[in-house]
Amino acid sequence: MNLGADKYGAELGPAALRNAGIKRNLKQCGYNIVDNGDITVHGKIEDENTNPKMKHYENIVFSSTKLAKSVEDSLLKKHFPLVLGGDHSMALGTIAGVSSFCKNNGKHLGVIWIDAHADMNTDETTLSGNIHGMPLAASLGFGNNILTGIYGFSNKIKSENCSLIGIRDVDDGEQALINKINFPTYTMEQVKREGITEITKKMLNQLTENVDFLHVSFDIDSIDPKLAPGVGTTVPNGFDEEEINTLMIMIAETGLVKSLEITEVNPILDIKNISSEFAVKASTFLMR
């Protein structure tokens, strides 16, 4: 998927992650791997933009619906869905599939959103019209019903059962929504000041009281661009290697992680695939 962003390259992310050895690493952790291949995504069509506040929404909704079904089918088979991307608009589909499974099987869903950005814009607050800045808000039920109603229902998640961690670039409209709903948010400033271990403890203590199924949405722009430059929108002062590994290990130790997506990998902007390799290593800590 590259339709949610304003740069090409994220559509090559799944291939880059495969080339970086994600299958090999997970096999070494004891997993059996079923690769279902890529979800078909139609390309950008310049004259399709009927709503400049939600660019390419027709194809994003179509592709996200297919992804949601694939994710739900995977969970019904008692598999662990690992979704490779792709810009972060893909989370509309991933979370829809996970949420549908949880609703139909008596599970209480929690979401950990690891990102430099809040992704809490709506069509009313967006400055760019790029949907990769909207998936968390839409999954919470805020914004245009074209996005909030993907897969036939809204909302997918409850704000009190979610957490944002790693953010350091938030639009005014996003911050207003975060404040309005008192959304649990942990900034990189807090991480640097208090330490990743303490912040992660706070986050998990809040989350694990109410949920028995955790989905992790891992945007690699949460990592410092010196370590992972291959992303569409870099923001300095991100997670260093020790911080991201500690975060992933502590999340894994809850025993509640049942699905994962890796987003915003852009090999066109990368240097010798180092971002994909870094993302694979960090994700492996989560799934050990």
Stockholm file with secondary structure:
# STOCKHOLM 1.0

chainA/1-288         MNLGADKYGAELGPAALRNAGIKRNLKQCGYNIVDNGDITVHGKIEDENTNPKMKHYENIVFSSTKLAKSVEDSLLKKHFPLVLGGDHSMALGTIAGVSSFCKNNGKHLGVIWIDAHADMNTDETTLSGNIHGMPLAASLGFGNNILTGIYGFSNKIKSENCSLIGIRDVDDGEQALINKINFPTYTMEQVKREGITEITKKMLNQLTENVDFLHVSFDIDSIDPKLAPGVGTTVPNGFDEEEINTLMIMIAETGLVKSLEITEVNPILDIKNISSEFAVKASTFLMR
#=GR chainA/1-288 SS CCTTSSSSCGGGHHHHHHHTTHHHHHHHTTCCCCCCCCCCCCCCCGGGCSCTTSTTHHHHHHHHHHHHHHHHHHHHTTCCCEEECSSGGGHHHHHHHHHHHHHHTTCCEEEEEECSBCCCCCTTTCSSCCGGGSHHHHHHTCSCHHHHTGGGCSCCSCGGGEEEEEECBCCHHHHHHHHHHTCCEEEHHHHHHHCHHHHHHHHHHHHTTTCSEEEEEEEGGGBCTTTCCCSSSCCSSCBCHHHHHHHHHHHHTTSCEEEEEEECCCGGGSSTTHHHHHHHHHHHHHHC
#=GC SS_cons         CCTTSSSSCGGGHHHHHHHTTHHHHHHHTTCCCCCCCCCCCCCCCGGGCSCTTSTTHHHHHHHHHHHHHHHHHHHHTTCCCEEECSSGGGHHHHHHHHHHHHHHTTCCEEEEEECSBCCCCCTTTCSSCCGGGSHHHHHHTCSCHHHHTGGGCSCCSCGGGEEEEEECBCCHHHHHHHHHHTCCEEEHHHHHHHCHHHHHHHHHHHHTTTCSEEEEEEEGGGBCTTTCCCSSSCCSSCBCHHHHHHHHHHHHTTSCEEEEEEECCCGGGSSTTHHHHHHHHHHHHHHC
//
